[in-house]
Amino acid sequence: MNNWMNFAGLCLNVVGAVILSYSAIISRPRAIEVTAPIWGGNSAAVDERMTGSRNTKAGLLLLALGFLLQLPANWPN
């Protein structure tokens, strides 16, 4: 029973990490749309948003890989 709960917990962790990072991952056109006022634009704000998005993608990848490596080790018999 504990093995199944551990396995289910790891699966839920992967799903939770994806849901949490979903709003932080953004495309460049969307970043421009969100940060640009009606007149002109703010390229520094767009670049900051894109850096945050790249960091979120890298963090999500590492989290997912870590959890996925744990899944076979905790596979219930």
N, C-alpha and C positions, 0 to 999 in steps of 0.2 A: 504494500500500500504506500509506504513512504517513497519508494522508487517512482511510482506513478505520479505522486504529488510533486516530487522534484522535477520530473520530466514535464508535467503540465505547467509548473511554475516557470521553467526556462522558456517554454513556448510562449507563455503570456508575457514574459519579459521582452522577447523579440517583438511581439505585436505592440506592446506599450512603447518601446523605443521608437518604432516606426511612427506611431500616432503622435508622439511628442515632437518628433522632428519634422513632421509634415508641414506645419505652418512656417518653419524657419527656412525651408528650402524654397528658393525663389529663382525665377529666370531673370535675365538682364532686362528684357522688355517690361516685365512686371515691376522690377525694381525702379526703373525709370518712371513708370506710370505712378507708382506709389510715392516716390520722393520728389517728383517735379511739381512745382507750383504752376499756376496757369501761365505765368510769364517767365520764361527762362527755365533753367534746370539746375540741379545740384549734383555735379559729377562725383564729388567727394562722398556724398550720402549714398549714391548708387554703388560706388566702389566698396564702401563699408558694408552695405547690404550683401553684395556679392561675396565678400570675404567671409561674412557670417554664414552664408549659404554653403560655401565650400567647406568650412569647418564643420558644419552640421552634417554634411554628407560624409566626411571622413570619420567623424565620431560615430555616426550611425553604422557605417561599414565595420568599424572596429568592434562596436558592441554586438552587432549581428554575428560577426565571425567568432567572437568569444563565446557567445551563447551557443552557436551551432557546433563549436568544438566540444562544448560541455554535454550536448545532447547525446552523442553516442556513448560517452563515458557513463552517463546516468540512465541509459536505456534499460527499462524494466525487463526482467527475465520472465 
